[in-house]
Amino acid sequence: MSLHLSEVLDQFLPDYQQSQTMSWQQQAVCKHIMQCRTAALGQQLWQCDSCHQQQVVYCSCRDRHCPRCQGQRTRDWLQAQSANLVQAKYFHLVFTLPHELNVLSQYAPEKLYKSLFNAVWQTLSTFAQRHRKVAGELGMTAILHTWGQTLSQHIHLHCLIPGGMLNKAERWQLISKGYLFPVKALSTVFRAKMLQQLRSEQLSIPNADALMAKPWTVFSKACLCKPQTVLSYLGRYTRKGVLHESRLQHIDTDNVSFRYRDYKDGNKHKVMILKGTEFIRRYLSHVLPKGFMRIRHYGILANRCRKQKLAIIRKQEVAANPEEKQTTSEQETPCWHCPHCRTGLLHLVSVLAQDLHRKPDS
């Protein structure tokens, strides 16, 4: 039997509230997850186009922190992003903050995460402008993750970068090497840019001297060559939640058990057992400030200029390869087969909402 996060909250949230202070945003997230796909949010009536059997489905909460509400959003988002792919290999870089800075996320999360986005883009832009052969402007899609496999605080930024630059003369230049920039050099510049950003936000930096002395982690994954692979990566990292409910193993009177992958031990799958209240504390530590954008586009992929600059790149791609057709990956429209006759498809007939004025949470 599959377990749900709402069951953990139903059982352990009252005890957690007795000992911990919750922000307004955390309270709202818990309420939405517990009400998700229950009568509290209304219901939908679906009917089979073959046997005409009807089925009632409870509405979802649409909260971005809910592990049950990301499927359709992911498909819609990927469909939109498929039009922004270029004919080039893609680089996947991961910039990780030292754990000494985790404390800042407890009282100034928005400033910390904003500083991380800015520092990473400034770092990559610096290297792009100084590149010896193909200096120019990069494009980047950056996705913020604040969690590790055990739900502990592990703040890092996944960056997917097309392997080309647009120079000042608007000439699209492909990067021929199998890597974007040297990661050790990126790490040094990223460290300086991040600390500079934190100071500009007037945040107190814990153990600043020690942070300057230690190396920071920048990880480069193998480059991606096919558009379908790029979209798969985007889907995996952009809409991935804190915890997929399939990882939940057991809930008893005191504890919650869940699977995790131990990267330090050969990526082995293991089981962690936490007190119910500690599990909730870890989960809620990753609730983002209201309205904060955890997916951002920069450079040639920035919202303000993406359409114009991609059009320039498309023309040059066609001129360089006139026989090669520009392809975009199409997402299949999801369909719901009737569980009774197993041949027809279910179609939405009506919606009976309990709260007609409720808006989805960002």
Phi, psi and omega in degrees: 000131181285144179256155181234152179299328180299329177292322176296317180293319179303321186276320191248348183298319178303318178294322180297319181292337179289332186245346185234147175269130181250140175287165178300320181295320178295320177297318180295319180298315179299317179298316182295315181296320181289333180269349186300130179057042172233172181297341183297334182255010179093181184214160177242146177249120180246146182226140180283138180278001180248299182264355177063016175292138181256149181220134180265132179233130178282146184287155179265165185276337179066016177282135184291346178270355181276126182290351183259002190239023186251352186299303182292323177300319180297315180297317179295318182293318180295323178299321179290323183285338181299335180281351184256008180281145176247162182276077180202160173289157181241143178253140180242111179245147178234120178256122185245135176278143173299147184294344177298337181270358182300328182299332180294333181290346182279332181235348178216057184297320184295318179292321180295311182292321176298318179297322180296313178302312183296317183295319181294314181293321177297321179297309182293323179295322179300314180292322181295320182288339182256007181297135186292324188256319187233048181300139180170206183254129177274173167237150181208136166249119185245136183233123182274128169239138180246003189238159170250184183296332181263016180070009177285167181287119181212086190274121181208161183238121174272128183237122177251120192233122175299142184277060177195164178226147177256113184279182184296334178274010181060039175256127181277120184240123180279148177269121186275336183289161179277001176223159183279293177221158178297127187291328179294319177293320176300319182299317182295314181290320179301317179302312181295317181295320182293314179295324176296319178297318180296321178293322179293334176273003179060040176262139178284123183267115179289133177053051185300318181297318179293324179293324179290333184276335184267150176286142176262157188265122168233122185246134179247124178267168179300142182289154182254138186247339184251140179304322181296323179292321179298314179296323177299317177296316179301314179297323183291320188260335185281311185259008179294130179270181181298318184212121173284133187296342177294344179280343178292129184254315186201144174232121176242199186291336183236332193236162173234130178250137178211154180278148173211162179256125181268100182291335180281348182237053175067031179059031180287144175277128180228172180242130177250138178246122179236150169301145183305318180292325178291323177300314180295319179300315181294318182296314184287343178292348181256009175290125184278154174302145183301129178084358183286131182272112181269355175237122184224151181242141185226163174065229181291347179258004179297146185302324187288338186226005187299314184299316182293314185285327176293326177297320177297318181292320180301316181299319180288328176294318179293320180295324181284327180226077186296335181271347181273125181277141176283122183242146173234145182281126181262134178271131179292139177289122182293144177228156185241111181282145181294127180285351182268301181269341177063013177240322181277174178246144178276138178233144181290129181257312182203162178232128176245100185265140177279326181231098186286344186257001182287132179257149177293146181273142179273000000 
